[in-house]
Amino acid sequence: MSPGRLAGKACLITGAGSGMGLAAVRRFLAEGAKVAALDLKFKETVKDALTIETDVTKEGQVKAAVARVVKEFGALHVLYNNAGVFPSDDHSVVDTEEKVWDFVYAVNVKGVAWVCKYGIPELLKAGGGSVVNIASFVALVGCSVPQDAYTASKGAVIALTKSLAVQFGPQGVRANAICPGPIETPLLTEWLLKEPKEKAKRLNRIPMGRFGKTEDIVNLALYLASDESSWTNGAALVADGGITANYF
């Protein structure tokens, strides 16, 4: 049996309590990684993963979590920033309240920044590694049904990713963003799939004719976390079934 594509790597995954994050924890473990799963709360835990309840908006909690991961695993090689929020009261810039902007940016941007602030120095100590940030296809195109705080926050994630790639690439730490289209996670299911008209409206824009599966994104994250992507740096990789290529 092969040792796995992530054998010997210690990985930190945020937003790991459900959806894409939980799927990533399971897949990374199956590929031989040591995995630390971070989230606010866990409805279920994954055997063999180090589970740490962490609010990524709190710098002190992130610092402590990274320190614990390094203490437990001895090193850190991969940061997978998956935690994100998409509140239902996020609309157009003209009618979205300040508290929504603050909440979205605290999780989607500052959360990524805190993990990188304390995680990247550990990647450097380990001799290099990979930062994988989850952005979104909505950061690349406009939307007639806006969610402007979320969209702007994911644009910020792409910009930050490119900055990290330039800063730390020469030292062996590469940084890349994944831009998913709509994925069948609890976040999407609660908001969209129970509304047939809204579901149909969005499916009509997807050339592949379906929403994404968690594994569609986790498979791409696995590539970026592994040594197979050793010359992939500063990219914003789109996995959206063709939405952003669709003119009509």
Secondary structure, DSSP 8 states (H G I E B T S, - for coil): ----TTTT-EEEEESTTSHHHHHHHHHHHHTT-EEEEEES--SS--TTSEEEE--TT-HHHHHHHHHHHHHHHS---EEEE------TT---TTT--HHHHHHHHIIIIIHHHHHHHHHHHHHHHTT-EEEEEE--GGGTS--SS--HHHHHHHHHHHHHHHHHHHHHGGGTEEEEEEEE--B-SHHHIIIIIT-HHHHHHHHTT-TTSS-B-HHHHHHHHHHHHSGGGTT--S-EEEESTTGGG---
